[in-house]
Amino acid sequence: MNGLVVLLISFFGLVLFRVPIAFSMGLSSMITAWSMGLSLNVIMRNIFEGVNSFSLLAVPFFLLAGMIMNQGKVTDRLLELSQALVGHIR
């Protein structure tokens, strides 16, 4: 059977059984790969290589650093410093 047909049928079948969307997407992808004869090891290696990127990891760590700075009141002091340095300039 065509890979797209297997993917759509398995996805909508899982959604009809009230499986959460994220799990339905993952399971339907695995079912499609299995029906096409792809190895699970190859699929997992490709997923890991796609996610293992500096750019993708930089964004959550940047947000985490901002949250830590906000909890420690560092951001308030940085804003006061910038206001003192250039606050008089319009």
HELIX and SHEET records of a PDB file:
HELIX    1   1 GLY A    3  LEU A   16  1                                  14    
HELIX    2   2 ILE A   21  SER A   35  1                                  15    
HELIX    3   3 LEU A   40  VAL A   51  1                                  12    
HELIX    4   4 PHE A   54  GLN A   71  1                                  18    
HELIX    5   5 VAL A   74  VAL A   86  1                                  13    
END                                                                             
